[in-house]
Amino acid sequence: MPADHPEKPTDSVPRPTYAPIAMAMGIAMTAWGLMALTLNIAAMWCMSAAGVGLAAWALKHWIDEIVLQWDAKR
């Protein structure tokens, strides 16, 4: 490459993932379940538990994707 043209940095676009959407859905489910519990709807505790589980899974998946991309750049 000629000296008058500096090399461009190679920025890669991250792979698309559903983790942010799943995280938002888990947080919304948790909030919905907690709100229903305050209204004395006892059957909605399972919605909060499912929301916490979904948010935890999404966070783990999202972090794993970031770590994989960092390792690929090394």
Secondary structure as UniProt FT lines:
FT   TURN            3..4
FT   HELIX           19..38
FT   TURN            39..40
FT   HELIX           42..44
FT   HELIX           45..73
//
